[in-house]
Amino acid sequence: MNVEADLLHLLSLRYSVGPKYLAPPGPTAEQWAQAATLTLRAPDHGGLRPFRFVVVGDEQRAALSGLFATGAQQRGQGDDEVERARARAFNGPGLVALIAQVRDDVPDVPPHEQWLCVGAALMNFMNALHLMGLGAKALSGASVSDTAVRAAFCGPGETLASWIVAGRATRTAHPKAGVTASPVISGWQVDQA
Ligand SMILES: Cc1cc2nc3c(=O)[nH]c(=O)nc-3n(C[C@H](O)[C@H](O)[C@H](O)COP(=O)(O)O)c2cc1C
């Protein structure tokens, strides 16, 4: 097989790997940086770069767990759920936050185009990790909307769009059960009527 065919085949094998099936080590600083560099290849109308990634270091997980617990308390969760929220901050050997900054004041670039760019950046980021031999998954959950969590990660006009966990996959990734391939491309059917 040539390199092109190999790469296409490899990309076709990217499936999400949840925290339960991710073991250390997480991505190195160089691997995070390389993945972030590839996000700059996302189509970006107007060059707004409406996204950025923030790495949460191992030594920062305790602080994050405090924020998760506070958020759960503020949502009125019981003690058990608060403890589960606290534990969730330690999920995944590597953790980054994807922050979006989508503006509604750009004449030629409406918000939906900027969100497409953010999504494309996420995809390139995850594909890069996959090609490095790492497993990863995008996760949001209630924490992305927590006031304290958002304040800790986002500036004015920014949204905490997703967490991304990454590490060594401990099992072969596979499509979600029940998901079957369906055609997402067709020729244009011109209405003859
Ligand atoms: C922004 C974003 C947030 C997501 N949040 C969650 C989540 O909180 N929980 C979850 O199980 N899946 C979540 N997903 C979906 C998974 O990341 C994943 O795409 C899905 O399980 C399908 O797996 P696949 O990527 O292997 O096709 C999210 C996806 C995106 C793009």
The ligand as a Gaussian input file, in Angstrom:
#p B3LYP/6-31G(d) Opt

LIG

0 1
 C      -18.331000      18.427000      21.750000
 C      -18.640000      16.976000      22.026000
 C      -19.001000      16.578000      23.303000
 C      -19.301000      15.244000      23.583000
 N      -19.641000      14.881000      24.862000
 C      -19.889000      13.594000      25.125000
 C      -20.197000      13.190000      26.460000
 O      -20.250000      13.990000      27.389000
 N      -20.442000      11.868000      26.682000
 C      -20.369000      10.953000      25.655000
 O      -20.565000       9.763000      25.920000
 N      -20.083000      11.310000      24.396000
 C      -19.836000      12.594000      24.099000
 N      -19.529000      12.966000      22.830000
 C      -19.484000      11.946000      21.776000
 C      -18.196000      11.148000      21.804000
 O      -17.066000      11.986000      21.883000
 C      -18.047000      10.273000      20.535000
 O      -17.959000      11.060000      19.390000
 C      -19.194000       9.307000      20.389000
 O      -19.205000       8.452000      21.497000
 C      -19.098000       8.485000      19.097000
 O      -17.919000       7.773000      19.070000
 P      -16.953000       7.822000      17.805000
 O      -16.205000       9.125000      17.897000
 O      -16.109000       6.617000      17.978000
 O      -17.798000       7.720000      16.578000
 C      -19.221000      14.285000      22.531000
 C      -18.844000      14.690000      21.246000
 C      -18.558000      16.011000      20.987000
 C      -18.171000      16.424000      19.592000

